[in-house]
């Protein structure tokens, strides 16, 4: 059986690894935490925070695999008139992946810096950045979800509904006070879209 048959499930793997990373890392210091508190936390939690960063880094290719699978899916009779939306969707997924990479870099700098003698003030500055990476992630996922909406709206079966939900989430991701919640719901959207695409690809494979 071809490996490409299972690529749609990459979305589930992505979400699972992100959740695992959050579970491993646990709570981190507040952005307003004093320098000594930040330094002490990362010295005590060095191994755990490194592992959390490595797990998060491992999630990155799976987001791209999922987006490529959904963007590369061909509907019967589709003249590819929505190619621009497909590119927006893929571009958003690449931007989201790059943002995750920045988050991994900052978090590893925090963990390693505490072990390598970075000043508490320097660690405090990194901690502020680490706490705010989520807002860049919200925006990049907003682009991705709007692209997904344009790619899926009007499609057959569940995909049309996924398109409308993606549109609502894409708008919400750019709204104050709703962005983080919409980001969490986008993770559920990815899981549902992964299962739907895997099922559809499987049915097609059975008929060929």
C-alpha positions in Angstrom: 0.0 0.0 0.0 1.3 3.4 -0.9 2.5 5.7 1.9 0.6 8.6 0.2 -2.6 6.8 1.1 -2.0 7.8 4.8 -0.7 11.3 4.2 -4.2 12.8 5.0 -3.8 11.5 8.6 -0.7 13.7 9.0 -3.1 16.4 10.3 -4.0 14.1 13.3 -0.3 13.5 13.9 0.4 17.2 13.9 -2.3 18.0 16.4 -1.3 15.0 18.6 2.4 16.2 18.7 1.4 19.8 19.5 -0.8 18.6 22.4 2.0 16.3 23.6 4.5 19.1 23.5 2.2 21.3 25.6 1.6 18.5 28.0 5.4 17.8 28.4 6.3 21.5 28.8 3.5 22.3 31.2 3.0 25.9 32.5 5.8 28.3 31.9 6.5 31.7 33.6 4.2 34.6 33.0 5.5 37.3 30.7 5.6 39.7 33.7 7.6 37.2 35.8 10.8 38.8 37.3 14.2 37.8 35.8 15.3 35.5 38.7 12.0 33.6 38.6 12.4 32.9 34.8 16.1 31.9 35.3 15.3 29.6 38.2 12.4 27.9 36.3 14.4 27.1 33.2 17.4 25.8 35.2 15.1 23.4 37.1 13.1 22.4 34.0 15.9 22.2 31.5 15.4 18.6 30.3 11.6 18.9 30.2 11.5 22.1 28.3 14.1 20.9 25.8 12.0 17.8 25.2 8.8 19.9 24.7 10.7 22.0 22.1 11.9 18.8 20.3 8.4 17.3 20.2 7.0 20.6 18.9 9.7 20.6 16.2 8.7 17.1 15.2 5.1 18.3 14.5 6.2 20.7 11.7 6.5 18.4 8.7 3.1 16.8 9.5 1.3 20.1 9.1 2.9 20.5 5.6 2.0 16.9 4.7 -1.6 17.5 5.7 -1.9 20.7 3.8 -0.2 19.3 0.7 -2.7 16.3 0.8 -5.7 18.5 1.0 -4.5 21.1 -1.5 -3.5 18.3 -3.9 -6.8 16.5 -3.8 -8.5 16.6 -7.2 -12.3 16.7 -7.4 -13.9 15.2 -10.6 -14.4 17.8 -13.3 -12.5 20.5 -11.3 -10.9 22.8 -13.9 -8.5 24.1 -11.3 -10.2 27.5 -11.2 -9.4 27.8 -7.5 -5.7 27.5 -7.9 -5.2 30.9 -6.2 -7.0 29.7 -3.1 -5.0 26.5 -3.0 -1.8 28.6 -3.1 -3.1 30.8 -0.2 -3.9 27.6 1.8 -0.4 26.2 1.2 1.3 29.6 1.8 -0.6 29.9 5.1 0.5 26.4 6.1 4.1 27.2 5.3 3.9 30.4 7.3 2.4 28.6 10.2 5.1 26.0 10.1 7.8 28.7 10.0 6.2 30.4 13.0 6.3 27.1 14.9 10.0 26.9 14.0 10.5 30.4 15.5 8.7 29.3 18.7 10.9 26.2 18.9 14.0 28.4 18.5 13.0 30.8 21.2 12.0 28.0 23.6 15.3 26.2 23.1 17.2 29.5 23.6 15.4 29.8 26.9 16.2 26.3 28.0 19.8 26.2 26.8 20.4 29.8 27.9 19.5 29.0 31.5 22.1 26.2 31.4 24.8 28.2 29.5 24.9 31.3 31.7 22.6 33.7 29.9 21.7 36.6 32.2 18.4 36.5 34.0 17.4 39.7 32.2 18.2 38.1 28.8 16.1 35.1 29.8 13.3 37.4 30.8 13.3 39.1 27.4 13.2 35.7 25.7 10.4 34.6 28.0 8.3 37.6 26.8 8.9 36.6 23.2 8.1 33.0 24.0 4.8 33.9 25.5 3.7 36.0 22.5 4.6 33.6 19.7 1.1 32.3 19.8 -0.2 35.6 18.4 2.0 35.2 15.3 0.7 31.6 15.1 -2.9 32.9 15.2 -2.4 35.2 12.3 -0.6 32.6 10.1 -3.3 30.0 10.8 -5.8 32.7 9.9 -4.3 32.9 6.4 -4.2 29.1 6.2 -7.9 28.8 7.2 -9.1 31.5 4.8 -7.2 29.7 2.0 -8.8 26.4 3.0 -12.2 28.1 2.9 -11.7 29.3 -0.6 -10.5 25.9 -1.7 -13.4 23.9 -0.1 -16.5 26.1 -0.3 -19.1 24.5 -2.6 -17.4 21.1 -2.6 -19.3 17.9 -2.3 -20.4 16.2 0.9 -18.6 17.2 4.1 -16.0 19.4 2.4 -18.5 22.2 1.7 -19.3 22.3 5.4 -15.6 22.3 6.3 -15.2 25.2 3.9 -17.8 27.3 5.8 -16.3 26.4 9.2 -12.8 27.3 7.9 -14.2 30.6 6.7 -15.7 31.3 10.2 -12.4 30.3 11.9 -10.3 32.2 9.4 -12.2 35.5 10.3 -12.2 34.7 14.0 -8.5 34.2 14.0 -8.0 37.9 13.2 -10.4 39.2 15.8 -9.2 40.3 19.2 -10.1 38.0 22.1 -11.3 35.3 19.7 -8.0 34.4 18.0 -6.7 31.9 20.6 -10.0 30.1 20.9 -10.3 29.9 17.1 -6.8 28.5 17.0 -7.9 25.7 19.3 -11.0 25.0 17.2 -8.7 25.0 14.1 -6.9 22.0 15.6 -10.3 20.2 15.7 -11.0 21.3 12.2 -7.7 19.7 11.0 -8.6 16.4 12.7 -12.0 16.3 11.1 -10.6 17.2 7.7 -7.9 14.6 8.0 -10.4 11.8 8.7 -12.7 13.0 5.9 -9.9 13.1 3.4 -8.5 9.8 4.4 -11.9 8.2 4.0 -12.4 9.8 0.6 -9.0 8.7 -0.7 -9.7 5.2 0.6 -13.0 5.0 -1.3 -11.4 6.2 -4.4 -8.7 3.6 -4.1 -11.2 0.8 -3.7 -12.9 1.8 -6.9 -9.7 1.9 -9.0 
